[in-house]
Amino acid sequence: MFPVSALPVYHCRRITQPLALDGDVKKSVWQMTTPVTLLEAQGNGAPQQSTTVRGCWDGARVYLLFDCMDAEIRAAMTRRDSLVWQEEAVEAFLAPYGDLVHYFEFQCNALNTVNDVRVTNPNARGEAVTFDRAWTCAGWETATRLTAYGWVSE
């Protein structure tokens, strides 16, 4: 497990109005944010099909947009809190307390099926970790859009 100080930091641009979600990467707010291209989870460089993520916030909500290159989308789960990470999905891990002990997982597949989990990881190494799958993030909204090259999740 990484020490907190080794984790990358992304500074979200502040916007002045709430964002209407529709999965449109060409929206001006997204064009004004800095994209980050994700790497392989194992740290082996660039994946065969890239995904970029952009973020912003309006003082009350955080917004993330994942732009996924995907030549063959595989998504079948349509029930909320399905195990969408077992198929093609985007995931965000948010640690509002600034540690790796308490954090939240947010997952969404190309069919706009979501799963949210509250995680407690007492020693920040994955030992004795607990997953509260019954937790639901009040007010969480998402939108997905299929594109000519893959899909977008917002």
Stockholm file with secondary structure:
# STOCKHOLM 1.0

chainA/1-154         MFPVSALPVYHCRRITQPLALDGDVKKSVWQMTTPVTLLEAQGNGAPQQSTTVRGCWDGARVYLLFDCMDAEIRAAMTRRDSLVWQEEAVEAFLAPYGDLVHYFEFQCNALNTVNDVRVTNPNARGEAVTFDRAWTCAGWETATRLTAYGWVSE
#=GR chainA/1-154 SS CCCGGGSCCCCCEECSSCCCCSCCTTSHHHHTSCCEECCCTTSCSCCSSCEEEEEEECSSCEEEEEEEECSSCCCCCCSTTCCGGGSSEEEEEECTTSSSSEEEEEEEETTCCEEEEEEECTTSSSTTCEEETTCCCTTCCCCEEECSSEEEEC
#=GC SS_cons         CCCGGGSCCCCCEECSSCCCCSCCTTSHHHHTSCCEECCCTTSCSCCSSCEEEEEEECSSCEEEEEEEECSSCCCCCCSTTCCGGGSSEEEEEECTTSSSSEEEEEEEETTCCEEEEEEECTTSSSTTCEEETTCCCTTCCCCEEECSSEEEEC
//
